[in-house]
Structure formats: C-alpha cells, structure tokens
Amino acid sequence: MSAELLSPRAPPSVEGALADSYLSQLLSFSLDTFAKEPQSLRTQQDYLRAEVADTAVAHYAGFIGAASSFADISRHIEAVQQQLGALVGDMQALNAKCESFGATAAQIQVCGPGRLQGV
C-alpha cells in the first residue's frame, strides 16, 4: 500500500482518484486479507504516528527556528503595512498641496505676477 493511501487527510471515504484506487485495491483482496485490513490500517497508522513523533523530536530545533522566523517576518510585514499607510496619507497631503500649487501657478500665469486673485 502506498503512503498516500495511509494519509489521515485522505481517508478512503473521500471522492476522487485516491478513493477509486483504494476501492480497486480492496476489491482485489481475498476475504481473509479484507478481514485483516482494519487491523493492518491501525498498525500502519500507529507506525506513521510514531514516525511523525520521531520527526518532530529530530527536527525540533528546525521547527522552533521556522516559527521564530515566521514571527519575525509577520512583525516586519506589519511594520511595512503601517509605513505604507502613513505613506498613503502623506501622498494625499502632497497631492492636495500640488493641486493648490498648480492652481496658484495658473492664477499667476493668467493674472500676471503680483495680481493673484484671492491671495
């Protein structure tokens, strides 16, 4: 049996090719093998759980490092988002000042220097 068939995230009850493959495999079993399948699955599940636990212990430092890196990256992304928010606000203020400058420059061009309307 393949490891895909043993995955707890892909039980035989799921639809799709994996379920079809497992069903074909079950139908090819003898009655004796079919009767032993639940115990075989439990044995394989226990083995895989032990493997996952061993992997977690063996790579504990890597998992901790990855979690720490994820936290650092999350903090940096949050800081960048805050800075971008401030930049958007600053850009809006700059845009308003540029529009005001443009309007003033247009008045200077139309009226001539020293004769600004409303200033």
C-alpha positions as a printed NumPy array, in Angstrom:
array([[  0.   ,   0.   ,   0.   ],
       [  1.294,   3.476,  -0.835],
       [  1.834,   6.2  ,   1.758],
       [ -0.873,   8.283,   0.044],
       [ -3.442,   5.653,   0.918],
       [ -2.46 ,   5.82 ,   4.565],
       [ -2.682,   9.563,   4.976],
       [ -5.178,  10.609,   7.654],
       [ -6.013,  13.601,   5.442],
       [ -7.095,  11.352,   2.591],
       [ -9.307,   8.614,   4.047],
       [-10.821,   6.09 ,   1.655],
       [-14.186,   7.82 ,   2.005],
       [-13.004,  10.864,   0.028],
       [-14.066,  11.201,  -3.56 ],
       [-11.588,  11.1  ,  -6.383],
       [ -8.777,   9.037,  -7.773],
       [ -7.357,   8.1  ,  -4.376],
       [-10.673,   6.648,  -3.233],
       [-11.091,   4.811,  -6.542],
       [ -7.597,   3.38 ,  -6.252],
       [ -8.199,   2.212,  -2.683],
       [-11.555,   0.701,  -3.641],
       [ -9.929,  -1.226,  -6.502],
       [ -7.286,  -2.466,  -4.105],
       [ -9.922,  -3.555,  -1.561],
       [-11.893,  -5.397,  -4.239],
       [ -8.783,  -7.333,  -5.244],
       [ -8.212,  -8.632,  -1.687],
       [ -9.112, -12.125,  -0.672],
       [-11.795, -12.404,   2.016],
       [ -9.129, -13.206,   4.614],
       [ -6.979, -10.19 ,   3.619],
       [-10.063,  -7.964,   3.517],
       [-10.995,  -9.041,   7.067],
       [ -7.473,  -8.143,   8.254],
       [ -7.492,  -4.714,   6.577],
       [ -8.815,  -2.726,   9.605],
       [ -6.046,  -4.112,  11.83 ],
       [ -3.483,  -3.524,   9.095],
       [ -4.62 ,   0.09 ,   8.792],
       [ -4.417,   0.578,  12.575],
       [ -0.895,  -0.881,  12.61 ],
       [  0.182,   1.395,   9.77 ],
       [ -1.476,   4.38 ,  11.444],
       [  0.401,   3.661,  14.688],
       [  3.658,   3.352,  12.748],
       [  3.072,   6.654,  10.966],
       [  2.188,   8.423,  14.221],
       [  5.451,   7.176,  15.725],
       [  7.332,   8.371,  12.636],
       [  5.73 ,  11.817,  12.915],
       [  6.648,  11.996,  16.603],
       [ 10.229,  10.927,  15.846],
       [ 10.456,  13.512,  13.074],
       [  9.139,  16.21 ,  15.403],
       [ 11.743,  15.337,  18.018],
       [ 14.569,  15.044,  15.49 ],
       [ 13.728,  18.366,  13.847],
       [ 12.527,  20.259,  16.906],
       [ 15.152,  22.983,  16.516],
       [ 14.166,  23.459,  12.882],
       [ 10.501,  23.803,  13.808],
       [ 11.336,  26.339,  16.511],
       [ 13.562,  28.26 ,  14.103],
       [ 10.838,  28.275,  11.46 ],
       [  8.264,  29.502,  13.97 ],
       [ 10.632,  32.246,  15.128],
       [ 11.324,  33.281,  11.545],
       [  7.604,  33.336,  10.809],
       [  7.016,  35.608,  13.815],
       [  9.846,  37.93 ,  12.716],
       [  8.506,  38.109,   9.171],
       [  5.   ,  38.796,  10.463],
       [  6.311,  41.714,  12.546],
       [  8.211,  43.115,   9.57 ],
       [  5.173,  42.825,   7.306],
       [  3.048,  44.618,   9.904],
       [  5.634,  47.409,  10.14 ],
       [  5.728,  47.758,   6.352],
       [  1.924,  47.895,   6.242],
       [  1.923,  50.679,   8.837],
       [  4.576,  52.599,   6.908],
       [  2.628,  52.173,   3.68 ],
       [ -0.481,  53.503,   5.415],
       [  1.46 ,  56.555,   6.565],
       [  2.89 ,  56.984,   3.067],
       [ -0.611,  56.923,   1.554],
       [ -1.674,  59.653,   3.985],
       [  1.419,  61.699,   3.152],
       [  0.808,  61.234,  -0.57 ],
       [ -2.756,  62.511,  -0.201],
       [ -1.492,  65.613,   1.603],
       [  1.212,  66.092,  -1.05 ],
       [ -1.386,  65.727,  -3.797],
       [ -3.575,  68.397,  -2.196],
       [ -0.578,  70.755,  -1.92 ],
       [  0.419,  70.079,  -5.53 ],
       [ -3.121,  70.866,  -6.687],
       [ -3.041,  74.096,  -4.65 ],
       [  0.347,  74.993,  -6.128],
       [ -0.974,  74.239,  -9.613],
       [ -3.995,  76.465,  -9.064],
       [ -1.781,  79.271,  -7.744],
       [  0.608,  78.888, -10.682],
       [ -2.341,  79.037, -13.102],
       [ -3.525,  82.28 , -11.477],
       [ -0.038,  83.763, -11.752],
       [  0.061,  82.845, -15.417],
       [ -3.418,  84.304, -16.136],
       [ -3.22 ,  87.456, -13.993],
       [  0.46 ,  88.08 , -14.094],
       [  2.835,  88.296, -11.137],
       [  1.706,  90.455,  -8.244],
       [ -2.007,  90.267,  -9.08 ],
       [ -3.148,  86.99 ,  -7.549],
       [ -6.896,  86.76 ,  -7.094],
       [ -7.985,  85.942,  -3.56 ],
       [ -4.475,  85.922,  -2.141]])
